[in-house]
């Protein structure tokens, strides 16, 4: 059974570029082995991520994320059974909020800052799908590897 879990968490204060490189390298390797696909977004001091795959694999992966000191205040925004994946071509796509894509993020925000912890499930899924579509149109996600 396929599931999609969407969560948001606060980025640790001492988080740096090498931390992101480490997350992406390990996640991509582990996700390929576990059959997980997804998209990780970083914006305004938050991680915002969709994980797709077998229920147990997604649960195990999210449990590891919850134990990772680089994340805090993690909130599950949506967890549902799915018929098909949105992010089939990415073991772990990555998009960083930039001036170029900022309007997309802000179109889902009620404030001047992107704050995903309080997003409704449907809005969270819609935003991640739009971010993924935008990334595909401009040639994929940023890799940092």
C-alpha positions as CSV (number, residue, x, y, z in Angstrom):
1,X,0.0,0.0,0.0
2,X,1.4,3.4,-1.1
3,X,1.2,6.4,1.3
4,X,2.2,10.0,1.2
5,X,3.3,11.8,4.3
6,X,3.8,15.5,4.3
7,X,5.5,17.2,7.2
8,X,7.1,20.5,8.2
9,X,9.8,21.2,10.7
10,X,11.9,24.0,12.0
11,X,15.6,24.0,10.8
12,X,18.1,23.9,13.6
13,X,19.8,27.2,14.3
14,X,23.4,25.9,13.5
15,X,22.3,24.3,10.2
16,X,24.7,24.9,7.3
17,X,25.4,23.9,3.7
18,X,27.3,20.8,4.7
19,X,24.3,19.6,6.8
20,X,22.1,19.9,3.7
21,X,24.6,18.1,1.6
22,X,24.7,15.3,4.2
23,X,20.9,15.1,4.4
24,X,20.5,14.9,0.6
25,X,23.3,12.3,0.1
26,X,22.1,10.0,2.9
27,X,18.4,10.5,2.0
28,X,18.8,9.7,-1.6
29,X,20.8,6.6,-0.9
30,X,18.4,5.3,1.8
31,X,15.3,6.2,-0.2
32,X,16.4,4.3,-3.2
33,X,17.0,1.2,-1.1
34,X,13.6,1.7,0.6
35,X,11.6,2.6,-2.5
36,X,10.8,6.1,-1.2
37,X,10.3,9.1,-3.5
38,X,9.8,12.7,-2.4
39,X,10.5,16.3,-2.4
40,X,12.3,18.3,0.3
41,X,11.9,22.1,0.3
42,X,13.8,24.6,2.5
43,X,12.4,28.1,3.0
44,X,12.5,30.7,5.8
45,X,14.1,28.4,8.3
46,X,11.7,25.5,7.7
47,X,11.9,22.1,6.1
48,X,8.8,21.1,4.1
49,X,8.7,17.6,2.7
50,X,6.7,14.9,1.1
51,X,7.7,11.2,1.4
52,X,6.0,8.6,-0.8
53,X,6.2,4.8,-0.7
54,X,5.3,1.7,1.3
55,X,3.6,2.6,4.6
56,X,6.3,1.0,6.8
57,X,9.2,2.5,4.8
58,X,7.7,6.0,5.0
59,X,7.0,5.5,8.8
60,X,10.5,4.3,9.4
61,X,12.0,7.2,7.4
62,X,9.9,9.8,9.2
63,X,10.9,8.3,12.6
64,X,14.5,8.8,11.7
65,X,13.8,12.4,10.7
66,X,12.1,13.0,14.1
67,X,15.3,11.9,15.9
68,X,17.5,14.1,13.7
69,X,18.7,17.1,15.7
70,X,18.7,19.2,12.5
71,X,14.9,19.2,12.7
72,X,12.7,20.5,15.5
73,X,9.0,21.2,16.0
74,X,8.1,18.6,13.4
75,X,4.4,18.6,12.4
76,X,2.7,16.0,10.2
77,X,0.5,18.0,7.9
78,X,-1.0,15.1,5.9
79,X,-0.7,11.3,5.9
80,X,-2.8,9.4,3.4
81,X,-3.1,6.4,1.2
82,X,-2.4,7.2,-2.5
83,X,-3.1,5.6,-5.8
84,X,0.0,7.1,-7.5
85,X,3.1,9.1,-6.6
86,X,3.6,12.8,-7.4
87,X,7.4,12.6,-7.2
88,X,8.1,9.3,-9.0
89,X,11.4,10.6,-10.6
90,X,13.0,11.8,-7.4
91,X,14.5,9.7,-4.6
92,X,14.7,13.0,-2.9
93,X,14.2,16.2,-4.9
94,X,15.4,19.4,-3.3
95,X,14.2,22.9,-3.8
96,X,15.5,25.9,-1.9
97,X,13.3,29.0,-1.8
98,X,14.9,31.8,-3.9
99,X,13.8,35.2,-5.2
100,X,12.8,33.4,-8.5
101,X,10.4,30.9,-6.9
102,X,9.4,33.0,-3.8
103,X,6.1,34.2,-5.3
104,X,5.0,30.5,-5.5
105,X,5.7,30.0,-1.8
106,X,4.0,33.2,-0.8
107,X,0.9,32.4,-2.8
108,X,0.2,29.8,-0.1
109,X,1.1,32.1,2.8
110,X,-1.2,34.4,4.8
111,X,1.8,36.3,6.2
112,X,5.0,37.9,4.8
113,X,6.9,34.8,5.7
114,X,6.5,31.2,4.6
115,X,5.3,29.3,7.7
116,X,4.3,25.7,6.8
117,X,3.7,24.4,10.3
118,X,0.1,25.7,10.2
119,X,-0.8,24.7,6.6
120,X,-3.9,22.7,5.9
121,X,-3.3,19.3,4.3
122,X,-4.7,20.1,0.9
123,X,-2.7,23.4,0.7
124,X,0.5,21.6,1.7
125,X,0.0,18.9,-1.0
126,X,-0.9,21.5,-3.7
127,X,2.1,23.6,-2.9
128,X,4.5,20.7,-3.0
129,X,3.0,19.5,-6.3
130,X,3.4,23.0,-7.8
131,X,6.9,23.4,-6.5
132,X,7.7,20.0,-8.1
133,X,6.2,21.0,-11.4
134,X,8.1,24.3,-11.4
135,X,11.3,22.4,-10.7
136,X,10.7,20.0,-13.6
137,X,10.1,23.0,-16.0
138,X,13.4,24.6,-15.1
139,X,15.3,21.3,-15.4
140,X,15.0,19.4,-12.2
141,X,15.8,20.1,-8.6
142,X,18.9,21.6,-7.1
143,X,21.2,18.7,-6.2
144,X,24.0,20.1,-3.8
145,X,25.9,16.9,-4.6
